[in-house]
Amino acid sequence: MKTVESYTKNELGKLIVNLGVSKVNIWAKKELNYIRYALNQPVLVPINSNQWVIGNYVITNLGTHRYKVIKDNKLIHTFYSKPAAVLYTVLTKMQYYKTADGLLTADIEVARVYDELEFYTDKLTNKNKKDPFKAQLWYARYYDFKLKFGPARQELEKRIATAKYIKIWETLI
């Protein structure tokens, strides 16, 4: 049979532990907000395996070649490349706007061509090829976008390599 004394000790122990945990949670949130917003240097904070935070930017992995960047609950862009998404947020936070805009423009072009390439790949692999004229037309468009994809991706990789050499890495935590 439980005594009042043991029951009171257990409840008091649970209350103290819960209070301690809540204080640690409040402190951790306060420190994370300080790191996110008050520091001049951008810090990449992983939230889970598919989401990262840099300042007031949130990067979410939506699947292969899909990285959504959100700032203050507004969609900035869905990037094709994870390095491009991270570099864009870092460069914008460090106020290198010209380089960040060039990176964004190159990524937009790669994403557009990649989406068209996926669309025509799906059209060509579709089993309902009843019209040979449409199949030839889709193949011609597929081939055209396949030729455009290589140079667009090389331009994006060139911009990423250029952005890596900016002197922000010495101050980046």
TIPAVO-351618 format. One record per atom (N, C-alpha, C): residue in three letters; atom name; x, y, z. Coordinates in steps of 0.02 Angstrom, whole numbers. Example, Ala and Ser with C-alpha at 12.3 -4.5 7.8 and 13.67 -1.06 7.14 Angstrom:
2
rest ALA, atom N, px 660, py -284, pz 390;
rest ALA, atom CA, px 615, py -225, pz 390;
rest ALA, atom C, px 660, py -165, pz 390;
rest SER, atom N, px 642, py -112, pz 354;
rest SER, atom CA, px 684, py -53, pz 357;
rest SER, atom C, px 645, py 2, pz 394;
//
This chain:
173
rest MET, atom N, px 42, py -58, pz 0;
rest MET, atom CA, px 0, py 0, pz 0;
rest MET, atom C, px 44, py 62, pz 0;
rest LYS, atom N, px 26, py 110, pz -42;
rest LYS, atom CA, px 64, py 171, pz -47;
rest LYS, atom C, px 52, py 215, pz 14;
rest THR, atom N, px 106, py 246, pz 33;
rest THR, atom CA, px 98, py 295, pz 86;
rest THR, atom C, px 95, py 364, pz 56;
rest VAL, atom N, px 70, py 409, pz 92;
rest VAL, atom CA, px 64, py 478, pz 69;
rest VAL, atom C, px 133, py 508, pz 58;
rest GLU, atom N, px 180, py 489, pz 101;
rest GLU, atom CA, px 247, py 517, pz 97;
rest GLU, atom C, px 282, py 496, pz 32;
rest SER, atom N, px 279, py 432, pz 13;
rest SER, atom CA, px 312, py 410, pz -48;
rest SER, atom C, px 278, py 438, pz -110;
rest TYR, atom N, px 213, py 443, pz -108;
rest TYR, atom CA, px 176, py 473, pz -164;
rest TYR, atom C, px 195, py 546, pz -173;
rest THR, atom N, px 202, py 583, pz -120;
rest THR, atom CA, px 221, py 654, pz -122;
rest THR, atom C, px 292, py 662, pz -148;
rest LYS, atom N, px 338, py 617, pz -127;
rest LYS, atom CA, px 407, py 620, pz -151;
rest LYS, atom C, px 410, py 607, pz -226;
rest ASN, atom N, px 371, py 558, pz -250;
rest ASN, atom CA, px 370, py 544, pz -322;
rest ASN, atom C, px 343, py 602, pz -362;
rest GLU, atom N, px 288, py 631, pz -339;
rest GLU, atom CA, px 259, py 688, pz -375;
rest GLU, atom C, px 305, py 748, pz -374;
rest LEU, atom N, px 338, py 760, pz -317;
rest LEU, atom CA, px 385, py 816, pz -312;
rest LEU, atom C, px 444, py 805, pz -358;
rest GLY, atom N, px 468, py 744, pz -363;
rest GLY, atom CA, px 524, py 727, pz -408;
rest GLY, atom C, px 505, py 739, pz -481;
rest LYS, atom N, px 445, py 716, pz -499;
rest LYS, atom CA, px 422, py 727, pz -568;
rest LYS, atom C, px 415, py 801, pz -584;
rest LEU, atom N, px 389, py 838, pz -536;
rest LEU, atom CA, px 380, py 910, pz -546;
rest LEU, atom C, px 447, py 946, pz -555;
rest ILE, atom N, px 497, py 927, pz -515;
rest ILE, atom CA, px 564, py 958, pz -520;
rest ILE, atom C, px 596, py 940, pz -587;
rest VAL, atom N, px 590, py 878, pz -609;
rest VAL, atom CA, px 619, py 857, pz -673;
rest VAL, atom C, px 585, py 895, pz -730;
rest ASN, atom N, px 519, py 900, pz -729;
rest ASN, atom CA, px 482, py 935, pz -782;
rest ASN, atom C, px 501, py 1009, pz -784;
rest LEU, atom N, px 509, py 1039, pz -726;
rest LEU, atom CA, px 530, py 1109, pz -722;
rest LEU, atom C, px 600, py 1118, pz -752;
rest GLY, atom N, px 645, py 1073, pz -734;
rest GLY, atom CA, px 713, py 1076, pz -761;
rest GLY, atom C, px 715, py 1068, pz -837;
rest VAL, atom N, px 676, py 1021, pz -863;
rest VAL, atom CA, px 673, py 1009, pz -935;
rest VAL, atom C, px 644, py 1070, pz -971;
rest SER, atom N, px 592, py 1100, pz -943;
rest SER, atom CA, px 562, py 1159, pz -975;
rest SER, atom C, px 611, py 1218, pz -975;
rest LYS, atom N, px 650, py 1226, pz -921;
rest LYS, atom CA, px 700, py 1280, pz -919;
rest LYS, atom C, px 754, py 1269, pz -971;
rest VAL, atom N, px 776, py 1206, pz -980;
rest VAL, atom CA, px 827, py 1191, pz -1030;
rest VAL, atom C, px 799, py 1204, pz -1100;
rest ASN, atom N, px 736, py 1185, pz -1113;
rest ASN, atom CA, px 705, py 1198, pz -1178;
rest ASN, atom C, px 700, py 1273, pz -1193;
rest ILE, atom N, px 681, py 1312, pz -1143;
rest ILE, atom CA, px 676, py 1384, pz -1152;
rest ILE, atom C, px 745, py 1413, pz -1167;
rest TRP, atom N, px 796, py 1391, pz -1130;
rest TRP, atom CA, px 864, py 1415, pz -1141;
rest TRP, atom C, px 888, py 1395, pz -1211;
rest ALA, atom N, px 876, py 1333, pz -1232;
rest ALA, atom CA, px 899, py 1310, pz -1298;
rest ALA, atom C, px 865, py 1350, pz -1354;
rest LYS, atom N, px 800, py 1363, pz -1348;
rest LYS, atom CA, px 766, py 1403, pz -1399;
rest LYS, atom C, px 793, py 1474, pz -1402;
rest LYS, atom N, px 807, py 1502, pz -1344;
rest LYS, atom CA, px 835, py 1570, pz -1340;
rest LYS, atom C, px 904, py 1572, pz -1374;
rest GLU, atom N, px 946, py 1523, pz -1360;
rest GLU, atom CA, px 1012, py 1521, pz -1391;
rest GLU, atom C, px 1008, py 1509, pz -1466;
rest LEU, atom N, px 963, py 1465, pz -1488;
rest LEU, atom CA, px 955, py 1452, pz -1559;
rest LEU, atom C, px 932, py 1515, pz -1595;
rest ASN, atom N, px 885, py 1552, pz -1566;
rest ASN, atom CA, px 862, py 1614, pz -1597;
rest ASN, atom C, px 918, py 1665, pz -1599;
rest TYR, atom N, px 961, py 1667, pz -1547;
rest TYR, atom CA, px 1019, py 1712, pz -1548;
rest TYR, atom C, px 1066, py 1694, pz -1605;
rest ILE, atom N, px 1079, py 1629, pz -1612;
rest ILE, atom CA, px 1124, py 1605, pz -1665;
rest ILE, atom C, px 1094, py 1620, pz -1734;
rest ARG, atom N, px 1029, py 1609, pz -1741;
rest ARG, atom CA, px 997, py 1619, pz -1806;
rest ARG, atom C, px 994, py 1692, pz -1827;
rest TYR, atom N, px 975, py 1736, pz -1782;
rest TYR, atom CA, px 959, py 1805, pz -1801;
rest TYR, atom C, px 1011, py 1857, pz -1781;
rest ALA, atom N, px 1043, py 1849, pz -1724;
rest ALA, atom CA, px 1086, py 1903, pz -1698;
rest ALA, atom C, px 1158, py 1899, pz -1724;
rest LEU, atom N, px 1182, py 1840, pz -1740;
rest LEU, atom CA, px 1251, py 1834, pz -1763;
rest LEU, atom C, px 1258, py 1863, pz -1834;
rest ASN, atom N, px 1315, py 1893, pz -1847;
rest ASN, atom CA, px 1328, py 1920, pz -1914;
rest ASN, atom C, px 1346, py 1864, pz -1963;
rest GLN, atom N, px 1378, py 1811, pz -1938;
rest GLN, atom CA, px 1397, py 1756, pz -1981;
rest GLN, atom C, px 1339, py 1707, pz -1987;
rest PRO, atom N, px 1326, py 1683, pz -2047;
rest PRO, atom CA, px 1273, py 1633, pz -2055;
rest PRO, atom C, px 1295, py 1565, pz -2027;
rest VAL, atom N, px 1249, py 1531, pz -1994;
rest VAL, atom CA, px 1262, py 1466, pz -1965;
rest VAL, atom C, px 1211, py 1417, pz -1993;
rest LEU, atom N, px 1234, py 1362, pz -2020;
rest LEU, atom CA, px 1190, py 1310, pz -2046;
rest LEU, atom C, px 1170, py 1264, pz -1989;
rest VAL, atom N, px 1105, py 1264, pz -1972;
rest VAL, atom CA, px 1080, py 1223, pz -1917;
rest VAL, atom C, px 1034, py 1170, pz -1946;
rest PRO, atom N, px 1054, py 1106, pz -1940;
rest PRO, atom CA, px 1009, py 1053, pz -1964;
rest PRO, atom C, px 951, py 1043, pz -1915;
rest ILE, atom N, px 890, py 1045, pz -1941;
rest ILE, atom CA, px 831, py 1033, pz -1900;
rest ILE, atom C, px 815, py 958, pz -1899;
rest ASN, atom N, px 815, py 928, pz -1958;
rest ASN, atom CA, px 809, py 855, pz -1965;
rest ASN, atom C, px 847, py 836, pz -2028;
rest SER, atom N, px 838, py 775, pz -2052;
rest SER, atom CA, px 877, py 753, pz -2110;
rest SER, atom C, px 856, py 787, pz -2175;
rest ASN, atom N, px 798, py 819, pz -2177;
rest ASN, atom CA, px 774, py 852, pz -2238;
rest ASN, atom C, px 764, py 927, pz -2231;
rest GLN, atom N, px 787, py 957, pz -2176;
rest GLN, atom CA, px 774, py 1028, pz -2166;
rest GLN, atom C, px 833, py 1060, pz -2130;
rest TRP, atom N, px 853, py 1120, pz -2155;
rest TRP, atom CA, px 908, py 1157, pz -2126;
rest TRP, atom C, px 887, py 1230, pz -2119;
rest VAL, atom N, px 918, py 1265, pz -2072;
rest VAL, atom CA, px 903, py 1335, pz -2059;
rest VAL, atom C, px 968, py 1375, pz -2063;
rest ILE, atom N, px 965, py 1431, pz -2100;
rest ILE, atom CA, px 1020, py 1479, pz -2102;
rest ILE, atom C, px 989, py 1547, pz -2090;
rest GLY, atom N, px 998, py 1573, pz -2030;
rest GLY, atom CA, px 968, py 1638, pz -2014;
rest GLY, atom C, px 892, py 1632, pz -2017;
rest ASN, atom N, px 860, py 1677, pz -2053;
rest ASN, atom CA, px 788, py 1673, pz -2060;
rest ASN, atom C, px 767, py 1636, pz -2124;
rest TYR, atom N, px 812, py 1599, pz -2154;
rest TYR, atom CA, px 798, py 1557, pz -2212;
rest TYR, atom C, px 790, py 1484, pz -2189;
rest VAL, atom N, px 743, py 1450, pz -2219;
rest VAL, atom CA, px 732, py 1379, pz -2206;
rest VAL, atom C, px 738, py 1342, pz -2272;
rest ILE, atom N, px 782, py 1292, pz -2274;
rest ILE, atom CA, px 793, py 1251, pz -2335;
rest ILE, atom C, px 763, py 1183, pz -2321;
rest THR, atom N, px 718, py 1161, pz -2366;
rest THR, atom CA, px 684, py 1097, pz -2358;
rest THR, atom C, px 696, py 1055, pz -2420;
rest ASN, atom N, px 717, py 992, pz -2409;
rest ASN, atom CA, px 727, py 946, pz -2464;
rest ASN, atom C, px 661, py 915, pz -2483;
rest LEU, atom N, px 638, py 926, pz -2544;
rest LEU, atom CA, px 574, py 900, pz -2568;
rest LEU, atom C, px 582, py 835, pz -2607;
rest GLY, atom N, px 643, py 815, pz -2621;
rest GLY, atom CA, px 656, py 755, pz -2661;
rest GLY, atom C, px 719, py 767, pz -2702;
rest THR, atom N, px 728, py 725, pz -2752;
rest THR, atom CA, px 788, py 732, pz -2793;
rest THR, atom C, px 786, py 798, pz -2831;
rest HIS, atom N, px 838, py 836, pz -2824;
rest HIS, atom CA, px 847, py 901, pz -2858;
rest HIS, atom C, px 790, py 950, pz -2842;
rest ARG, atom N, px 764, py 949, pz -2782;
rest ARG, atom CA, px 712, py 997, pz -2762;
rest ARG, atom C, px 727, py 1021, pz -2691;
rest TYR, atom N, px 751, py 1082, pz -2685;
rest TYR, atom CA, px 767, py 1112, pz -2620;
rest TYR, atom C, px 730, py 1178, pz -2615;
rest LYS, atom N, px 679, py 1181, pz -2573;
rest LYS, atom CA, px 638, py 1240, pz -2566;
rest LYS, atom C, px 670, py 1286, pz -2514;
rest VAL, atom N, px 677, py 1350, pz -2533;
rest VAL, atom CA, px 705, py 1401, pz -2487;
rest VAL, atom C, px 649, py 1449, pz -2470;
rest ILE, atom N, px 638, py 1457, pz -2404;
rest ILE, atom CA, px 585, py 1501, pz -2379;
rest ILE, atom C, px 617, py 1552, pz -2333;
rest LYS, atom N, px 596, py 1615, pz -2341;
rest LYS, atom CA, px 619, py 1668, pz -2296;
rest LYS, atom C, px 557, py 1702, pz -2268;
rest ASP, atom N, px 550, py 1702, pz -2202;
rest ASP, atom CA, px 493, py 1733, pz -2167;
rest ASP, atom C, px 426, py 1708, pz -2195;
rest ASN, atom N, px 420, py 1642, pz -2204;
rest ASN, atom CA, px 360, py 1609, pz -2229;
rest ASN, atom C, px 342, py 1629, pz -2301;
rest LYS, atom N, px 390, py 1654, pz -2339;
rest LYS, atom CA, px 380, py 1669, pz -2410;
rest LYS, atom C, px 429, py 1627, pz -2451;
rest LEU, atom N, px 402, py 1594, pz -2502;
rest LEU, atom CA, px 444, py 1552, pz -2545;
rest LEU, atom C, px 489, py 1596, pz -2587;
rest ILE, atom N, px 554, py 1584, pz -2584;
rest ILE, atom CA, px 602, py 1620, pz -2625;
rest ILE, atom C, px 609, py 1584, pz -2692;
rest HIS, atom N, px 626, py 1520, pz -2690;
rest HIS, atom CA, px 636, py 1480, pz -2750;
rest HIS, atom C, px 643, py 1407, pz -2731;
rest THR, atom N, px 625, py 1363, pz -2776;
rest THR, atom CA, px 640, py 1292, pz -2767;
rest THR, atom C, px 702, py 1277, pz -2809;
rest PHE, atom N, px 757, py 1266, pz -2775;
rest PHE, atom CA, px 822, py 1259, pz -2809;
rest PHE, atom C, px 831, py 1189, pz -2836;
rest TYR, atom N, px 870, py 1184, pz -2889;
rest TYR, atom CA, px 888, py 1120, pz -2919;
rest TYR, atom C, px 944, py 1088, pz -2879;
rest SER, atom N, px 988, py 1129, pz -2852;
rest SER, atom CA, px 1049, py 1105, pz -2821;
rest SER, atom C, px 1051, py 1126, pz -2747;
rest LYS, atom N, px 1071, py 1079, pz -2704;
rest LYS, atom CA, px 1078, py 1095, pz -2633;
rest LYS, atom C, px 1134, py 1146, pz -2621;
rest PRO, atom N, px 1193, py 1137, pz -2652;
rest PRO, atom CA, px 1245, py 1189, pz -2642;
rest PRO, atom C, px 1223, py 1258, pz -2665;
rest ALA, atom N, px 1184, py 1261, pz -2718;
rest ALA, atom CA, px 1159, py 1326, pz -2741;
rest ALA, atom C, px 1111, py 1356, pz -2690;
rest ALA, atom N, px 1068, py 1315, pz -2660;
rest ALA, atom CA, px 1021, py 1340, pz -2610;
rest ALA, atom C, px 1058, py 1366, pz -2549;
rest VAL, atom N, px 1107, py 1327, pz -2525;
rest VAL, atom CA, px 1145, py 1348, pz -2466;
rest VAL, atom C, px 1185, py 1410, pz -2480;
rest LEU, atom N, px 1220, py 1411, pz -2537;
rest LEU, atom CA, px 1260, py 1470, pz -2554;
rest LEU, atom C, px 1217, py 1532, pz -2565;
rest TYR, atom N, px 1159, py 1524, pz -2595;
rest TYR, atom CA, px 1115, py 1581, pz -2604;
rest TYR, atom C, px 1095, py 1612, pz -2537;
rest THR, atom N, px 1076, py 1570, pz -2490;
rest THR, atom CA, px 1056, py 1597, pz -2424;
rest THR, atom C, px 1114, py 1628, pz -2388;
rest VAL, atom N, px 1173, py 1597, pz -2391;
rest VAL, atom CA, px 1232, py 1625, pz -2358;
rest VAL, atom C, px 1252, py 1692, pz -2390;
rest LEU, atom N, px 1254, py 1693, pz -2456;
rest LEU, atom CA, px 1274, py 1755, pz -2491;
rest LEU, atom C, px 1224, py 1811, pz -2479;
rest THR, atom N, px 1160, py 1795, pz -2476;
rest THR, atom CA, px 1110, py 1846, pz -2463;
rest THR, atom C, px 1116, py 1872, pz -2392;
rest LYS, atom N, px 1127, py 1826, pz -2345;
rest LYS, atom CA, px 1135, py 1847, pz -2275;
rest LYS, atom C, px 1198, py 1891, pz -2266;
rest MET, atom N, px 1250, py 1876, pz -2304;
rest MET, atom CA, px 1313, py 1915, pz -2299;
rest MET, atom C, px 1311, py 1976, pz -2345;
rest GLN, atom N, px 1255, py 1988, pz -2379;
rest GLN, atom CA, px 1243, py 2046, pz -2422;
rest GLN, atom C, px 1287, py 2048, pz -2485;
rest TYR, atom N, px 1299, py 1989, pz -2513;
rest TYR, atom CA, px 1331, py 1983, pz -2579;
rest TYR, atom C, px 1274, py 1970, pz -2629;
rest TYR, atom N, px 1234, py 2021, pz -2641;
rest TYR, atom CA, px 1173, py 2013, pz -2679;
rest TYR, atom C, px 1186, py 1999, pz -2753;
rest LYS, atom N, px 1236, py 2030, pz -2783;
rest LYS, atom CA, px 1249, py 2020, pz -2854;
rest LYS, atom C, px 1268, py 1947, pz -2868;
rest THR, atom N, px 1312, py 1919, pz -2827;
rest THR, atom CA, px 1331, py 1849, pz -2835;
rest THR, atom C, px 1273, py 1803, pz -2822;
rest ALA, atom N, px 1233, py 1818, pz -2770;
rest ALA, atom CA, px 1175, py 1777, pz -2754;
rest ALA, atom C, px 1124, py 1778, pz -2810;
rest ASP, atom N, px 1113, py 1837, pz -2840;
rest ASP, atom CA, px 1064, py 1842, pz -2895;
rest ASP, atom C, px 1089, py 1804, pz -2957;
rest GLY, atom N, px 1153, py 1806, pz -2970;
rest GLY, atom CA, px 1180, py 1767, pz -3026;
rest GLY, atom C, px 1172, py 1692, pz -3015;
rest LEU, atom N, px 1183, py 1671, pz -2953;
rest LEU, atom CA, px 1173, py 1601, pz -2936;
rest LEU, atom C, px 1100, py 1581, pz -2943;
rest LEU, atom N, px 1055, py 1624, pz -2921;
rest LEU, atom CA, px 983, py 1611, pz -2927;
rest LEU, atom C, px 962, py 1607, pz -3000;
rest THR, atom N, px 987, py 1653, pz -3041;
rest THR, atom CA, px 970, py 1653, pz -3113;
rest THR, atom C, px 993, py 1588, pz -3147;
rest ALA, atom N, px 1054, py 1567, pz -3132;
rest ALA, atom CA, px 1080, py 1506, pz -3161;
rest ALA, atom C, px 1040, py 1445, pz -3138;
rest ASP, atom N, px 1021, py 1444, pz -3075;
rest ASP, atom CA, px 982, py 1388, pz -3049;
rest ASP, atom C, px 912, py 1387, pz -3079;
rest ILE, atom N, px 883, py 1445, pz -3089;
rest ILE, atom CA, px 816, py 1448, pz -3121;
rest ILE, atom C, px 819, py 1417, pz -3191;
rest GLU, atom N, px 871, py 1433, pz -3227;
rest GLU, atom CA, px 878, py 1407, pz -3296;
rest GLU, atom C, px 887, py 1331, pz -3294;
rest VAL, atom N, px 929, py 1306, pz -3250;
rest VAL, atom CA, px 940, py 1233, pz -3245;
rest VAL, atom C, px 875, py 1198, pz -3224;
rest ALA, atom N, px 840, py 1227, pz -3176;
rest ALA, atom CA, px 777, py 1196, pz -3153;
rest ALA, atom C, px 725, py 1195, pz -3209;
rest ARG, atom N, px 722, py 1249, pz -3248;
rest ARG, atom CA, px 674, py 1252, pz -3304;
rest ARG, atom C, px 689, py 1199, pz -3356;
rest VAL, atom N, px 752, py 1194, pz -3375;
rest VAL, atom CA, px 772, py 1145, pz -3426;
rest VAL, atom C, px 762, py 1073, pz -3399;
rest TYR, atom N, px 780, py 1063, pz -3336;
rest TYR, atom CA, px 772, py 997, pz -3305;
rest TYR, atom C, px 698, py 976, pz -3303;
rest ASP, atom N, px 654, py 1023, pz -3286;
rest ASP, atom CA, px 583, py 1008, pz -3285;
rest ASP, atom C, px 557, py 990, pz -3354;
rest GLU, atom N, px 578, py 1028, pz -3404;
rest GLU, atom CA, px 558, py 1012, pz -3473;
rest GLU, atom C, px 585, py 943, pz -3494;
rest LEU, atom N, px 646, py 929, pz -3475;
rest LEU, atom CA, px 676, py 864, pz -3491;
rest LEU, atom C, px 637, py 807, pz -3459;
rest GLU, atom N, px 618, py 816, pz -3396;
rest GLU, atom CA, px 577, py 766, pz -3362;
rest GLU, atom C, px 509, py 757, pz -3396;
rest PHE, atom N, px 479, py 813, pz -3416;
rest PHE, atom CA, px 413, py 811, pz -3448;
rest PHE, atom C, px 417, py 770, pz -3512;
rest TYR, atom N, px 466, py 785, pz -3555;
rest TYR, atom CA, px 470, py 749, pz -3619;
rest TYR, atom C, px 495, py 678, pz -3610;
rest THR, atom N, px 533, py 664, pz -3557;
rest THR, atom CA, px 551, py 595, pz -3543;
rest THR, atom C, px 489, py 554, pz -3525;
rest ASP, atom N, px 445, py 584, pz -3485;
rest ASP, atom CA, px 382, py 550, pz -3468;
rest ASP, atom C, px 339, py 539, pz -3530;
rest LYS, atom N, px 338, py 589, pz -3575;
rest LYS, atom CA, px 298, py 582, pz -3636;
rest LYS, atom C, px 326, py 526, pz -3680;
rest LEU, atom N, px 392, py 521, pz -3684;
rest LEU, atom CA, px 422, py 470, pz -3727;
rest LEU, atom C, px 415, py 400, pz -3698;
rest THR, atom N, px 415, py 394, pz -3632;
rest THR, atom CA, px 410, py 328, pz -3601;
rest THR, atom C, px 337, py 306, pz -3594;
rest ASN, atom N, px 291, py 350, pz -3608;
rest ASN, atom CA, px 220, py 332, pz -3604;
rest ASN, atom C, px 205, py 279, pz -3657;
rest LYS, atom N, px 169, py 229, pz -3637;
rest LYS, atom CA, px 154, py 172, pz -3682;
rest LYS, atom C, px 101, py 188, pz -3734;
rest ASN, atom N, px 65, py 242, pz -3726;
rest ASN, atom CA, px 10, py 259, pz -3772;
rest ASN, atom C, px 36, py 302, pz -3830;
rest LYS, atom N, px 82, py 276, pz -3868;
rest LYS, atom CA, px 109, py 313, pz -3926;
rest LYS, atom C, px 67, py 295, pz -3987;
rest LYS, atom N, px 11, py 327, pz -3994;
rest LYS, atom CA, px -33, py 312, pz -4050;
rest LYS, atom C, px -15, py 354, pz -4111;
rest ASP, atom N, px 8, py 414, pz -4100;
rest ASP, atom CA, px 22, py 459, pz -4155;
rest ASP, atom C, px 97, py 464, pz -4165;
rest PRO, atom N, px 124, py 438, pz -4221;
rest PRO, atom CA, px 196, py 441, pz -4232;
rest PRO, atom C, px 222, py 512, pz -4241;
rest PHE, atom N, px 180, py 557, pz -4267;
rest PHE, atom CA, px 202, py 627, pz -4275;
rest PHE, atom C, px 215, py 659, pz -4206;
rest LYS, atom N, px 170, py 647, pz -4159;
rest LYS, atom CA, px 180, py 674, pz -4091;
rest LYS, atom C, px 242, py 643, pz -4058;
rest ALA, atom N, px 253, py 579, pz -4069;
rest ALA, atom CA, px 311, py 546, pz -4040;
rest ALA, atom C, px 376, py 577, pz -4068;
rest GLN, atom N, px 378, py 591, pz -4133;
rest GLN, atom CA, px 437, py 623, pz -4162;
rest GLN, atom C, px 446, py 694, pz -4137;
rest LEU, atom N, px 391, py 729, pz -4130;
rest LEU, atom CA, px 393, py 797, pz -4104;
rest LEU, atom C, px 419, py 798, pz -4032;
rest TRP, atom N, px 395, py 752, pz -3990;
rest TRP, atom CA, px 418, py 748, pz -3921;
rest TRP, atom C, px 492, py 729, pz -3918;
rest TYR, atom N, px 513, py 684, pz -3962;
rest TYR, atom CA, px 583, py 664, pz -3963;
rest TYR, atom C, px 627, py 724, pz -3983;
rest ALA, atom N, px 605, py 763, pz -4032;
rest ALA, atom CA, px 644, py 821, pz -4053;
rest ALA, atom C, px 650, py 872, pz -3995;
rest ARG, atom N, px 596, py 884, pz -3960;
rest ARG, atom CA, px 597, py 930, pz -3903;
rest ARG, atom C, px 640, py 902, pz -3846;
rest TYR, atom N, px 634, py 837, pz -3835;
rest TYR, atom CA, px 674, py 805, pz -3783;
rest TYR, atom C, px 749, py 813, pz -3799;
rest TYR, atom N, px 767, py 800, pz -3861;
rest TYR, atom CA, px 836, py 805, pz -3882;
rest TYR, atom C, px 861, py 878, pz -3876;
rest ASP, atom N, px 819, py 926, pz -3893;
rest ASP, atom CA, px 836, py 996, pz -3888;
rest ASP, atom C, px 850, py 1015, pz -3815;
rest PHE, atom N, px 806, py 994, pz -3770;
rest PHE, atom CA, px 817, py 1011, pz -3699;
rest PHE, atom C, px 875, py 973, pz -3669;
rest LYS, atom N, px 888, py 913, pz -3695;
rest LYS, atom CA, px 946, py 875, pz -3671;
rest LYS, atom C, px 1010, py 911, pz -3690;
rest LEU, atom N, px 1012, py 941, pz -3750;
rest LEU, atom CA, px 1070, py 979, pz -3771;
rest LEU, atom C, px 1078, py 1044, pz -3730;
rest LYS, atom N, px 1022, py 1074, pz -3709;
rest LYS, atom CA, px 1025, py 1136, pz -3669;
rest LYS, atom C, px 1043, py 1123, pz -3596;
rest PHE, atom N, px 1029, py 1062, pz -3572;
rest PHE, atom CA, px 1039, py 1047, pz -3502;
rest PHE, atom C, px 1113, py 1047, pz -3482;
rest GLY, atom N, px 1155, py 1019, pz -3524;
rest GLY, atom CA, px 1227, py 1015, pz -3508;
rest GLY, atom C, px 1259, py 1084, pz -3498;
rest PRO, atom N, px 1253, py 1130, pz -3546;
rest PRO, atom CA, px 1282, py 1196, pz -3536;
rest PRO, atom C, px 1250, py 1235, pz -3477;
rest ALA, atom N, px 1186, py 1227, pz -3466;
rest ALA, atom CA, px 1153, py 1262, pz -3411;
rest ALA, atom C, px 1180, py 1236, pz -3344;
rest ARG, atom N, px 1189, py 1171, pz -3339;
rest ARG, atom CA, px 1216, py 1142, pz -3277;
rest ARG, atom C, px 1289, py 1162, pz -3267;
rest GLN, atom N, px 1327, py 1165, pz -3321;
rest GLN, atom CA, px 1397, py 1187, pz -3316;
rest GLN, atom C, px 1401, py 1260, pz -3293;
rest GLU, atom N, px 1355, py 1302, pz -3317;
rest GLU, atom CA, px 1354, py 1372, pz -3295;
rest GLU, atom C, px 1338, py 1376, pz -3221;
rest LEU, atom N, px 1290, py 1335, pz -3197;
rest LEU, atom CA, px 1274, py 1335, pz -3126;
rest LEU, atom C, px 1334, py 1311, pz -3085;
rest GLU, atom N, px 1367, py 1259, pz -3106;
rest GLU, atom CA, px 1426, py 1234, pz -3070;
rest GLU, atom C, px 1482, py 1286, pz -3069;
rest LYS, atom N, px 1488, py 1324, pz -3125;
rest LYS, atom CA, px 1538, py 1377, pz -3127;
rest LYS, atom C, px 1522, py 1432, pz -3077;
rest ARG, atom N, px 1458, py 1450, pz -3073;
rest ARG, atom CA, px 1437, py 1502, pz -3024;
rest ARG, atom C, px 1446, py 1478, pz -2953;
rest ILE, atom N, px 1432, py 1414, pz -2940;
rest ILE, atom CA, px 1443, py 1387, pz -2873;
rest ILE, atom C, px 1517, py 1388, pz -2855;
rest ALA, atom N, px 1559, py 1368, pz -2902;
rest ALA, atom CA, px 1632, py 1369, pz -2889;
rest ALA, atom C, px 1657, py 1440, pz -2877;
rest THR, atom N, px 1630, py 1489, pz -2914;
rest THR, atom CA, px 1649, py 1558, pz -2904;
rest THR, atom C, px 1627, py 1583, pz -2835;
rest ALA, atom N, px 1566, py 1564, pz -2816;
rest ALA, atom CA, px 1539, py 1586, pz -2751;
rest ALA, atom C, px 1578, py 1556, pz -2693;
rest LYS, atom N, px 1607, py 1497, pz -2702;
rest LYS, atom CA, px 1645, py 1465, pz -2649;
rest LYS, atom C, px 1709, py 1503, pz -2633;
rest TYR, atom N, px 1735, py 1540, pz -2681;
rest TYR, atom CA, px 1799, py 1575, pz -2670;
rest TYR, atom C, px 1792, py 1644, pz -2639;
rest ILE, atom N, px 1731, py 1666, pz -2626;
rest ILE, atom CA, px 1721, py 1730, pz -2591;
rest ILE, atom C, px 1744, py 1721, pz -2519;
rest LYS, atom N, px 1771, py 1772, pz -2489;
rest LYS, atom CA, px 1803, py 1768, pz -2424;
rest LYS, atom C, px 1755, py 1761, pz -2365;
rest ILE, atom N, px 1694, py 1738, pz -2376;
rest ILE, atom CA, px 1648, py 1729, pz -2320;
rest ILE, atom C, px 1664, py 1667, pz -2280;
rest TRP, atom N, px 1702, py 1621, pz -2307;
rest TRP, atom CA, px 1713, py 1557, pz -2274;
rest TRP, atom C, px 1759, py 1565, pz -2213;
rest GLU, atom N, px 1799, py 1617, pz -2210;
rest GLU, atom CA, px 1842, py 1628, pz -2153;
rest GLU, atom C, px 1801, py 1647, pz -2092;
rest THR, atom N, px 1744, py 1681, pz -2102;
rest THR, atom CA, px 1703, py 1703, pz -2046;
rest THR, atom C, px 1644, py 1657, pz -2034;
rest LEU, atom N, px 1634, py 1608, pz -2078;
rest LEU, atom CA, px 1575, py 1564, pz -2072;
rest LEU, atom C, px 1588, py 1511, pz -2017;
rest ILE, atom N, px 1539, py 1503, pz -1975;
rest ILE, atom CA, px 1546, py 1454, pz -1921;
rest ILE, atom C, px 1522, py 1387, pz -1946;
//
